[in-house]
Amino acid sequence: MHNGLNSIFEYGKKHNNTNAKIHFRNSMIYNYYLMGDYQKAIDSAFVIRKRLSKPDPFTEIPFNSRTLSLSYHALGDIKKAIYYLNHAIDNTQEYNELPELYNDLATYYQKSNNHKLAVATYKKRKLVVDSIRAMEKKVFTDYYDTKIKFIDQTQKSEKILLEKNILTAQNDKQKLYIISLLV
């Protein structure tokens, strides 16, 4: 078992944290898939799915559905693979994972000779990618706009400080001039 999974498992046991335990079990299901034990992955995934409808499951449902989809695909059951991948897409909270999910779904549609749905899925993928790029561009632009404003504020502060120093120097010269006149 992977050290990271061990620590999640130990944390879940120690603190009786249901979400950590479910995450550990979902990760184990994916490991069964990776080891080629697809039926064990499917059977274990269905055991975990019963617990996913309980407290705060939204982060684990897509992962569970994705693993089911991958396992069914590996066993050659494209219909179930499509069903569970659609379920993963519908429940994912991670917007940046959607392009990969749509890409896999389009591949499944192609394998099932449903080319219209494959094309429609690729179009959805493109829309998501464009949306992600637009968000990234906005974040990038906002970051640099803020940085430029900060630089402008810094320059204004430095300019005010310099003007203050010049006025202080002029004021000191005038004081010396007045003192020299009085003397």
Number of C-alpha atoms within 10 A of each C-alpha: 7 8 8 10 17 12 13 19 19 16 14 18 13 9 9 12 14 16 19 19 18 21 21 20 20 23 18 18 27 25 17 19 21 14 10 14 15 23 16 14 25 23 12 19 23 16 11 19 17 9 14 18 11 11 9 11 16 14 15 22 23 22 22 30 26 24 28 30 28 26 27 23 17 16 13 11 14 19 15 16 26 24 16 22 26 19 17 23 22 12 16 21 15 10 12 13 12 19 20 13 19 23 17 20 26 25 19 22 21 15 12 14 11 13 15 12 15 22 15 13 21 19 14 17 20 15 13 18 17 12 14 15 12 12 12 12 12 12 12 12 12 12 12 12 12 12 12 12 12 12 12 12 12 12 12 12 12 12 12 12 12 12 12 12 12 12 12 12 12 12 12 12 12 12 12 12 12 11 10 9 8 7 6
